[in-house]
Amino acid sequence: MEDARKHPYRDTPLKVEIERYISDTERRINELRPFVNQVDGHLKELETKCFGQKSEIAVASRKDEEPK
């Protein structure tokens, strides 16, 4: 019981639900990643066709992306 006082949220239903929500969200992100990469590839192709090179706006927006 003393251990429970040190960690009042250990294995509570709320904590379990939050952990399940986080893992489900991470799984969904990983499922969508190939689609997002495919769309990004198509956009890069369109930029090249329309502008001959990447536009400054597109380059600036990609600087904010997380490294993969």
N, C-alpha and C positions, 0 to 999 in steps of 0.2 A: 504494500500500500504506500509505503514511503516513496518508492520509485515513481508511482503515479502522481504524487504531489510535485515532484521535480519536473515532470513532463505531463502537464494536465491534458494536452491534446493528443497524446499518443494513442493511436488506434481507435479514436472516437469515430462514430459514424460520419461526422462531418469531414474529418481528415481523410477517411477512406474515400468518401465521395469526391472530394477535391482532387486527390491523387488519381482517381479513375478518370475524372474530367480532363486533367492535364495529359494523361497518357493517351486518351482518345483524341484529344486535340493534336498532339504530336503525330499520331498515326495518320490523321486526316491530312495534315500538312505534308507528310512524306508521300501520301498517295497522290496529292495534287502537284507535287514538285515537277514530275516529268511533263505534265501538261503546261505548266507555267514556263518551263524551259523551252518547250516547243513553240509556244506563242511568242516568247522573247526572241527566239531565232527568226521567226517570220517577221517580226517587227524590225529586226536588224536588217533583214533582206530588203524590206520595203524602204527603209531609210537609205540604204545604199543605192537602190534604184531611183529614188526620188531626189536625193541630194548629192549623190556621188560619193559621199562620205558621211560619217555619223554627224548628226547635227549637234550643236553645242548644248542645246537643251537636253537631249537624250544622254549625252555624256555626263552632264551635271547631275541628272537624276540617278544615274547608275552609281555615282560616287557614294550615295547614301545606302546602297545595298550592303547586306552582310556578306562577308566572304564565305564561299562554300567549302 
